[in-house]
Amino acid sequence: MIFDCDGVLVDSEPVTCAVMAEALSEIGLPTTAQECMRDYVGRWWPDCVEMIEAKLGHELPAGFTTRYRERQNAALAAGVEPVAGVAEALDRVPVAVCVASNGPAEKMRITLGAAGLLERFEGKMFSAADVERGKPAPDLFLHAARELGVAPSACAVVEDTALGIEAARAAGMGAFGFSPDGDGAALAGAGAVTFDSMQRIPAVLGLDHRPGIDGD
């Protein structure tokens, strides 16, 4: 099983979007955290930069990415919670797991560490920095499968964005969309089997057939 990180394992997106909105507003692009959530969450950073520069009408100031990431990492290190129920779900998943994120490896270590999940994924973390193209291209997921010696067709991906689902489908992997608000239309439209609670992961993937869990 390949897990996305932000919004799937760790509840980090509200923090990163707040920091990003503040950083963009400071350079002359008034932006809200809600707009960041809508426009940038799940995207590969070079794609975000392209979108931001198109809105600005010019290149980002020198050093913006470095300064933004420093502020983001400091905010994340101050405290990030695991997604509700994810630790218990991982305990019940009887297959190998890894995490594959468009974000940098340093950010994954910070967020997973703050959420108490780092030990579970030590040595099994893959970043878009490892490949030529990030999601929605399939490169990252295919890279993770190669590194772990697993055929793509034997992999299941858990994502919370349509971009991630597109990447999973393009990689020939099973695609499962986590939608905690219960509105998984965009994820389903991209080709995912959707679910609204991390506690349902084993049942959704057919890995847990205990009475009361999957309705058997």
C-alpha positions as CSV (number, residue, x, y, z in Angstrom):
1,M,0.0,0.0,0.0
2,I,1.3,3.4,-1.0
3,F,0.0,6.3,1.1
4,D,0.1,10.0,0.3
5,C,1.4,12.0,3.2
6,D,-0.4,15.3,3.7
7,G,-4.1,14.9,4.3
8,V,-3.9,11.1,4.4
9,L,-1.4,10.3,7.1
10,V,-1.0,13.7,8.7
11,D,-3.4,16.6,9.1
12,S,-0.9,19.1,7.8
13,E,-2.7,20.8,5.0
14,P,-4.4,23.5,7.2
15,V,-1.0,24.5,8.5
16,T,0.8,24.6,5.2
17,C,-2.0,26.4,3.5
18,A,-2.1,29.1,6.2
19,V,1.7,29.6,5.9
20,M,1.5,29.7,2.1
21,A,-1.3,32.2,2.0
22,E,0.6,34.5,4.3
23,A,3.8,34.2,2.2
24,L,2.0,34.9,-1.1
25,S,0.1,37.8,0.3
26,E,3.4,39.3,1.5
27,I,4.8,39.3,-2.1
28,G,1.8,41.1,-3.5
29,L,-0.6,38.2,-4.3
30,P,-3.4,38.4,-1.8
31,T,-4.4,34.8,-1.1
32,T,-6.5,33.0,1.5
33,A,-5.8,29.6,3.1
34,Q,-9.0,28.3,1.4
35,E,-7.6,29.4,-2.0
36,C,-4.4,27.6,-1.3
37,M,-6.3,24.5,-0.4
38,R,-8.3,24.7,-3.6
39,D,-5.4,25.6,-6.0
40,Y,-2.2,24.1,-4.7
41,V,-2.8,21.1,-2.4
42,G,-1.5,17.9,-3.9
43,R,0.4,19.6,-6.6
44,W,4.1,19.2,-7.5
45,W,5.9,22.4,-6.3
46,P,7.2,23.3,-9.8
47,D,3.6,23.3,-11.0
48,C,2.6,25.5,-8.1
49,V,5.4,27.9,-9.0
50,E,4.2,28.1,-12.6
51,M,0.6,28.9,-11.4
52,I,1.7,31.5,-8.9
53,E,4.0,33.3,-11.4
54,A,1.2,33.4,-14.0
55,K,-1.0,35.1,-11.4
56,L,1.7,37.5,-10.4
57,G,2.7,38.3,-13.9
58,H,6.4,37.8,-13.1
59,E,8.8,35.4,-11.5
60,L,8.8,34.8,-7.8
61,P,11.3,36.8,-5.8
62,A,14.7,35.2,-5.4
63,G,14.8,32.8,-2.4
64,F,11.0,32.7,-2.0
65,T,10.8,28.9,-2.1
66,T,13.6,28.5,0.5
67,R,12.0,31.1,2.8
68,Y,8.5,29.6,2.4
69,R,9.7,26.1,3.2
70,E,11.6,27.3,6.3
71,R,8.5,28.9,7.6
72,Q,6.3,25.9,6.7
73,N,8.7,23.4,8.4
74,A,8.8,25.5,11.5
75,A,5.0,25.6,11.7
76,L,4.7,21.9,11.1
77,A,7.4,21.0,13.6
78,A,5.4,23.0,16.2
79,G,2.7,20.3,16.1
80,V,0.9,18.2,13.5
81,E,-1.7,15.6,14.4
82,P,-2.1,12.2,12.6
83,V,-5.2,11.9,10.6
84,A,-7.9,10.4,12.9
85,G,-7.8,6.6,13.0
86,V,-4.8,6.2,10.8
87,A,-2.5,4.5,13.3
88,E,-5.2,2.0,14.2
89,A,-5.8,1.3,10.5
90,L,-2.1,0.8,9.8
91,D,-2.0,-1.8,12.6
92,R,-4.6,-3.8,10.8
93,V,-3.1,-3.6,7.3
94,P,-1.3,-7.0,6.7
95,V,0.8,-5.8,3.7
96,A,3.9,-3.7,3.2
97,V,3.3,0.1,3.3
98,C,5.2,3.1,2.2
99,V,4.6,6.8,1.7
100,A,5.0,8.8,-1.6
101,S,4.5,12.5,-1.6
102,N,5.0,15.4,-3.9
103,G,6.5,17.2,-1.0
104,P,10.2,17.1,-0.1
105,A,11.6,14.3,2.1
106,E,12.5,16.8,4.9
107,K,8.9,17.9,5.2
108,M,7.8,14.2,5.4
109,R,10.2,13.5,8.2
110,I,9.0,16.6,10.1
111,T,5.3,15.9,9.7
112,L,5.5,12.1,10.3
113,G,7.7,12.7,13.2
114,A,5.5,15.3,14.8
115,A,2.5,12.9,14.3
116,G,4.3,9.9,15.8
117,L,4.3,8.0,12.5
118,L,7.9,8.3,11.4
119,E,9.1,4.9,12.7
120,R,6.4,3.1,10.7
121,F,7.7,4.6,7.4
122,E,11.5,4.8,8.1
123,G,13.3,3.8,4.9
124,K,10.1,3.7,3.0
125,M,9.5,7.4,2.1
126,F,9.6,8.6,-1.5
127,S,9.5,12.2,-2.7
128,A,8.8,13.8,-6.1
129,A,12.4,15.1,-5.8
130,D,13.4,11.4,-6.5
131,V,11.8,11.4,-10.0
132,E,11.6,13.6,-13.2
133,R,7.9,14.5,-12.7
134,G,5.6,14.6,-9.7
135,K,2.0,13.8,-9.5
136,P,-0.3,13.7,-11.5
137,A,2.4,11.9,-13.6
138,P,2.8,8.2,-12.5
139,D,6.6,8.5,-12.0
140,L,6.6,8.7,-8.2
141,F,4.4,5.7,-7.6
142,L,6.2,3.6,-10.2
143,H,9.5,4.6,-8.5
144,A,8.2,3.5,-5.1
145,A,7.1,0.1,-6.5
146,R,10.4,-0.5,-8.1
147,E,12.3,0.4,-5.0
148,L,10.2,-2.0,-2.9
149,G,10.3,-4.7,-5.6
150,V,6.5,-4.9,-6.1
151,A,4.7,-5.0,-9.4
152,P,2.5,-1.9,-10.0
153,S,-0.5,-4.1,-10.4
154,A,0.0,-5.4,-6.9
155,C,0.0,-1.9,-5.4
156,A,-2.9,0.1,-3.9
157,V,-2.6,3.9,-3.5
158,V,-4.5,5.9,-0.9
159,E,-4.8,9.6,-1.9
160,D,-7.0,12.6,-1.0
161,T,-6.7,14.6,-4.2
162,A,-7.8,13.9,-7.8
163,L,-4.3,14.6,-8.9
164,G,-3.0,11.8,-6.8
165,I,-5.7,9.5,-8.0
166,E,-4.8,10.3,-11.6
167,A,-1.2,9.4,-10.9
168,A,-2.2,6.1,-9.3
169,R,-4.5,5.2,-12.3
170,A,-1.7,6.1,-14.8
171,A,0.7,3.9,-12.9
172,G,-1.7,0.9,-13.2
173,M,-2.4,0.7,-9.5
174,G,-5.5,0.5,-7.4
175,A,-6.8,3.9,-6.5
176,F,-8.6,4.7,-3.2
177,G,-9.7,8.2,-2.3
178,F,-9.9,9.4,1.3
179,S,-12.7,12.0,1.7
180,P,-13.3,12.7,5.4
181,D,-16.0,15.2,4.6
182,G,-18.0,12.6,2.8
183,D,-17.9,14.4,-0.6
184,G,-15.7,12.2,-2.7
185,A,-17.2,13.2,-6.1
186,A,-13.9,14.6,-7.5
187,L,-12.0,11.6,-6.3
188,A,-14.6,9.2,-7.7
189,G,-14.6,11.1,-10.9
190,A,-10.8,10.6,-11.2
191,G,-11.4,6.8,-10.9
192,A,-11.1,6.2,-7.1
193,V,-13.0,3.9,-4.8
194,T,-13.8,6.4,-2.1
195,F,-14.2,6.1,1.7
196,D,-14.6,8.6,4.5
197,S,-12.9,7.0,7.6
198,M,-9.4,5.7,8.0
199,Q,-10.7,2.9,10.1
200,R,-12.4,1.5,7.0
201,I,-9.1,1.1,5.0
202,P,-8.6,-2.6,5.6
203,A,-12.3,-3.4,4.7
204,V,-12.2,-1.1,1.6
205,L,-9.2,-2.9,0.3
206,G,-10.6,-6.3,1.1
207,L,-7.9,-6.9,3.8
208,D,-10.2,-7.1,6.8
209,H,-13.2,-9.4,7.0
210,R,-13.9,-9.3,10.7
211,P,-17.6,-9.0,11.6
212,G,-18.6,-5.4,12.3
213,I,-15.8,-4.0,10.2
214,D,-16.9,-4.6,6.6
215,G,-20.5,-5.4,7.1
216,D,-20.1,-9.2,6.6
